[in-house]
Amino acid sequence: MKVTQEKLPASRLKLEIEISGETSQKSYDKALQKLARTANIPGFRRGKVPKQVLLQRLGTNRIKASVIEELLEESVKKAIAQEKIEALGNYELLTKFDELLSRFKPGQPLVFTTTVDVSPEIALESYTEHKVQAEEVLYSPEDLEKFLEEKRAERATLIPVEGRNSQSGDIAIVDYEAFNEKGEPLDDVGGKDLQVELASGRFIPGFTDAIVGMAIGENKEFPLTFPEDYFEEGLAGQSVSFKVIVNELKEKELPELDDDFAEEASEFETLEELKASLEEQFRERAIKQTETNIENALTERLVSLDQTELPQTLINQEVDEYVMQTAAQMEQMGINLRDFLTQEVVEGMRERSRDDAIASLRRSLILAEIAQKEQIEPEPEAVKEKLAEYRKDFPDQKVNWAKLEQVIREQLLEELTIAWLRERNQVELVPAGTLEKTDASPTQVEAADETASVANVGAVVEAE
């Protein structure tokens, strides 16, 4: 088979494939024989239909079209194997099918062109001796105290309020409904006896602020606008009018921060022991976040230098992965995906995750390329040890151990590559909060990659 290759933008490869006359004749004869065996034509026994009758009844073009479809599929597969092309996804036919139909003659060569996506060739001029800045996260005693206050609030006792209007921090039990600009009720927005904490950041901006100051039994109507990035696209950016009635008011009575609290809220018997354990965790978290910031700074610099045009096949796969991760998180929060994930919502999720998915994909491809060039490989023993840990975690479940081993190897390889880059680039640590974040910030990408790593491991574990 004669195959001519031509590189196209966006990691695509154009293939001009010439099918020999002998092959076209064999495929045509084979198709006729198959039709003769299966065609049900009155007046003839199955398998005994003359060729001319078969052509007359079924139509020459119908038979040719069937032959061409089969030839295209088989020829592209053979061409990819023959030329040792690492193709991604399916092929795209460039030659018009009607043109092929008009040119096809059994026994004569047939030439057509198609494209396939291939793995991109990452071409970084330099990935060492860069200077980057990363935020250093330090342990703060204030963060520990804030955490303990949040835990106190979680264990607060709700006391009914009488003789005053609602205040910030109260718990209001309300009935509410919403109407669009035409005054029509929004069926999906509303509820009865909703428990609302009157604190900033609850529900949508302005909702709890409007309730502060209301008395029990009071009705109130006020306008609000849903945020542009609201998770339900049908409401995003929409101006509505809310009607709210306060049924009850309660205030929080916080427990004392003492040994009894520590014993109830943790496995420790004293508050001192609890604080010591939390301080150690907070310090470890600060160190880990600093390490993550350094990693992000390095990979962001490399991503910014890479101008490789990524194939659409890989981009679509990465976007799909992001959408699946988001859906899994929503399901864990108790959201009924069957009711929520309409085609419109899914397309919106795909569009919003596209930039982050591309950045994450570039990061993975760059690290893989560096690892290959620098011959970085994880130690077999390290892979085995990690695999043994998962065997302990999933003793009673069916696991694709070969696939899990590959996932573990890829994770360790990425960690080693990052460590290699850190030794060969200069990182300046700056105070937390001093660096600007881009729209598709490395922190977002890293968080998504971490989620993806967990998802990759989970994908090879199936319940019995």
Backbone hydrogen bonds, N-H to C=O, Kabsch-Sander energy under -0.5 kcal/mol:
donor,donor_aa,acceptor,acceptor_aa,energy
2,K,18,E,-1.0
3,V,1,M,-0.5
4,T,16,E,-2.2
6,E,14,K,-1.8
8,L,12,R,-3.0
12,R,8,L,-1.1
12,R,9,P,-0.5
13,L,116,V,-2.7
14,K,6,E,-3.5
15,L,114,T,-3.3
16,E,4,T,-2.7
17,I,15,L,-0.7
17,I,112,F,-2.7
18,E,2,K,-2.5
19,I,17,I,-0.6
19,I,110,L,-3.2
24,S,20,S,-2.2
25,Q,21,G,-2.1
26,K,22,E,-2.3
27,S,23,T,-2.4
28,Y,24,S,-1.8
29,D,25,Q,-2.8
30,K,26,K,-2.4
31,A,27,S,-2.0
32,L,28,Y,-2.2
33,Q,29,D,-2.3
34,K,30,K,-2.1
35,L,31,A,-2.3
36,A,32,L,-2.6
37,R,33,Q,-1.6
38,T,34,K,-1.3
39,A,35,L,-3.2
41,I,39,A,-0.8
44,F,41,I,-1.7
47,G,36,A,-1.6
48,K,45,R,-2.5
54,L,50,P,-2.4
55,L,51,K,-2.5
56,Q,52,Q,-2.2
57,R,53,V,-2.8
58,L,54,L,-2.5
59,G,55,L,-1.8
63,I,59,G,-1.6
64,K,60,T,-2.7
65,A,61,N,-2.8
66,S,62,R,-1.8
67,V,63,I,-2.1
68,I,64,K,-3.0
69,E,65,A,-2.3
70,E,66,S,-1.6
71,L,67,V,-2.6
72,L,68,I,-2.9
73,E,69,E,-1.9
74,E,70,E,-2.3
75,S,71,L,-2.8
76,V,72,L,-2.4
77,K,73,E,-1.6
78,K,74,E,-2.3
79,A,75,S,-2.8
80,I,76,V,-2.5
81,A,77,K,-2.0
82,Q,78,K,-3.1
83,E,79,A,-2.6
84,K,81,A,-0.7
85,I,80,I,-2.4
87,A,85,I,-1.5
88,L,117,D,-3.4
92,E,115,T,-2.5
94,L,113,T,-2.3
95,T,113,T,-1.6
100,L,96,K,-1.8
101,L,97,F,-2.4
102,S,98,D,-1.9
103,R,99,E,-1.7
104,F,100,L,-1.8
107,G,21,G,-0.6
108,Q,105,K,-2.3
110,L,19,I,-2.1
112,F,17,I,-2.1
114,T,15,L,-2.2
115,T,92,E,-2.4
116,V,13,L,-1.9
117,D,88,L,-0.8
118,V,11,S,-2.8
119,S,86,E,-0.9
122,I,120,P,-0.9
129,E,424,R,-3.5
132,V,130,H,-0.5
132,V,426,Q,-2.6
134,A,428,E,-2.5
136,E,430,V,-3.5
137,V,135,E,-0.6
138,L,136,E,-0.6
143,D,140,S,-0.9
144,L,140,S,-1.2
145,E,141,P,-2.3
146,K,142,E,-2.5
147,F,143,D,-2.1
148,L,144,L,-2.2
149,E,145,E,-2.1
150,E,146,K,-2.0
151,K,147,F,-2.0
152,R,148,L,-2.2
153,A,149,E,-2.3
154,E,150,E,-1.8
155,R,151,K,-1.2
156,A,153,A,-1.3
157,T,253,E,-2.3
159,I,157,T,-0.6
159,I,251,E,-3.0
161,V,249,L,-2.7
166,S,214,M,-3.0
169,G,198,L,-2.6
170,D,167,Q,-2.1
171,I,250,K,-3.4
172,A,170,D,-0.6
172,A,196,V,-3.0
173,I,248,E,-2.2
174,V,172,A,-0.7
174,V,194,L,-2.6
175,D,245,I,-2.0
176,Y,191,G,-2.7
177,E,243,K,-1.8
178,A,189,V,-1.0
179,F,241,S,-1.9
180,N,184,E,-2.8
183,G,180,N,-2.1
186,L,178,A,-2.7
187,D,185,P,-0.8
189,V,186,L,-1.6
190,G,188,D,-0.6
191,G,176,Y,-2.4
194,L,174,V,-3.1
196,V,172,A,-3.1
196,V,194,L,-0.7
198,L,170,D,-2.9
198,L,196,V,-0.6
199,A,197,E,-2.3
202,R,199,A,-1.4
207,F,204,I,-2.1
210,A,206,G,-1.6
211,I,207,F,-0.8
211,I,208,T,-0.6
212,V,208,T,-1.5
213,G,166,S,-1.2
214,M,211,I,-2.3
217,G,246,V,-3.5
218,E,215,A,-2.1
220,K,244,V,-2.3
222,F,242,F,-2.1
224,L,240,V,-2.5
226,F,238,Q,-2.5
230,Y,227,P,-1.6
233,E,231,F,-0.8
235,L,232,E,-2.1
236,A,232,E,-1.2
237,G,226,F,-0.7
237,G,227,P,-1.0
238,Q,235,L,-2.4
240,V,224,L,-3.2
241,S,179,F,-2.6
242,F,222,F,-3.1
243,K,177,E,-2.6
244,V,220,K,-3.1
245,I,175,D,-2.2
246,V,218,E,-1.8
247,N,173,I,-2.9
247,N,245,I,-0.6
248,E,173,I,-1.5
250,K,171,I,-2.3
251,E,159,I,-2.6
253,E,157,T,-2.5
254,L,252,K,-0.6
258,D,256,E,-1.5
262,A,258,D,-2.1
263,E,259,D,-2.4
264,E,260,D,-2.0
265,A,261,F,-2.7
266,S,262,A,-1.4
274,L,270,T,-1.9
275,K,271,L,-2.7
276,A,272,E,-2.2
277,S,273,E,-2.2
278,L,274,L,-2.6
279,E,275,K,-2.6
280,E,276,A,-1.9
281,Q,277,S,-2.0
282,F,278,L,-2.8
283,R,279,E,-2.5
284,E,280,E,-2.2
285,R,281,Q,-2.4
286,A,282,F,-2.1
287,I,283,R,-2.2
288,K,284,E,-2.5
289,Q,285,R,-2.6
290,T,286,A,-2.1
291,E,287,I,-2.3
292,T,288,K,-2.4
293,N,289,Q,-2.4
294,I,290,T,-2.1
295,E,291,E,-2.3
296,N,292,T,-2.8
297,A,293,N,-2.3
298,L,294,I,-2.1
299,T,295,E,-2.5
300,E,296,N,-2.8
301,R,297,A,-1.7
302,L,298,L,-1.8
303,V,299,T,-2.6
304,S,300,E,-2.3
305,L,301,R,-1.0
306,D,302,L,-1.0
310,L,308,T,-0.7
315,I,311,P,-1.9
316,N,312,Q,-2.9
317,Q,313,T,-2.0
318,E,314,L,-2.3
319,V,315,I,-2.6
320,D,316,N,-2.5
321,E,317,Q,-1.8
322,Y,318,E,-2.1
323,V,319,V,-2.4
324,M,320,D,-2.4
325,Q,321,E,-2.2
326,T,322,Y,-2.4
327,A,323,V,-2.6
328,A,324,M,-2.3
329,Q,325,Q,-2.2
330,M,326,T,-2.3
331,E,327,A,-2.3
332,Q,328,A,-1.9
333,M,329,Q,-1.1
334,G,331,E,-1.5
335,I,330,M,-2.2
337,L,335,I,-1.0
339,D,336,N,-0.6
340,F,336,N,-1.9
341,L,337,L,-2.7
342,T,340,F,-2.1
346,V,342,T,-2.5
347,E,343,Q,-2.2
348,G,344,E,-1.9
349,M,345,V,-2.3
350,R,346,V,-2.4
351,E,347,E,-2.2
352,R,348,G,-2.3
353,S,349,M,-1.7
354,R,350,R,-0.7
354,R,351,E,-0.7
357,A,353,S,-2.6
358,I,354,R,-2.4
359,A,355,D,-2.3
360,S,356,D,-2.5
361,L,357,A,-2.4
362,R,358,I,-2.7
363,R,359,A,-2.2
364,S,360,S,-2.2
365,L,361,L,-2.5
366,I,362,R,-2.7
367,L,363,R,-2.3
368,A,364,S,-2.2
369,E,365,L,-2.2
370,I,366,I,-2.5
371,A,367,L,-2.4
372,Q,368,A,-1.9
373,K,369,E,-2.5
374,E,370,I,-2.7
375,Q,372,Q,-0.7
376,I,371,A,-2.6
382,A,379,E,-0.6
383,V,379,E,-1.7
384,K,380,P,-2.2
385,E,381,E,-2.5
386,K,382,A,-2.1
387,L,383,V,-2.4
388,A,384,K,-2.3
389,E,385,E,-1.6
390,Y,386,K,-1.6
391,R,387,L,-1.8
392,K,388,A,-1.5
393,D,389,E,-1.7
394,F,390,Y,-2.1
397,Q,394,F,-0.9
398,K,462,E,-1.3
399,V,397,Q,-0.5
400,N,460,V,-2.5
401,W,399,V,-1.5
404,L,400,N,-2.5
405,E,401,W,-2.4
406,Q,402,A,-1.6
407,V,403,K,-2.2
408,I,404,L,-2.5
409,R,405,E,-2.2
410,E,406,Q,-2.2
411,Q,407,V,-2.1
412,L,408,I,-2.5
413,L,409,R,-2.4
414,E,410,E,-2.0
415,E,411,Q,-2.0
416,L,412,L,-2.4
417,T,413,L,-2.1
418,I,414,E,-2.3
419,A,415,E,-2.1
420,W,416,L,-2.3
421,L,417,T,-2.2
422,R,418,I,-2.2
423,E,419,A,-1.4
424,R,420,W,-0.6
424,R,421,L,-0.9
425,N,422,R,-0.7
426,Q,130,H,-3.0
427,V,425,N,-0.5
428,E,132,V,-3.0
429,L,427,V,-0.6
430,V,134,A,-2.6
432,A,136,E,-1.0
434,T,431,P,-1.4
441,S,438,T,-0.9
441,S,439,D,-0.8
445,V,441,S,-1.9
446,E,442,P,-3.2
447,A,443,T,-2.5
448,A,444,Q,-2.3
449,D,445,V,-2.5
450,E,446,E,-2.6
451,T,447,A,-2.2
452,A,448,A,-2.6
453,S,449,D,-2.3
454,V,450,E,-1.9
455,A,451,T,-2.6
456,N,452,A,-2.8
457,V,453,S,-1.8
458,G,454,V,-2.6
459,A,455,A,-1.9
460,V,456,N,-0.5
460,V,457,V,-1.3
461,V,458,G,-1.3
462,E,398,K,-2.6
462,E,460,V,-0.6
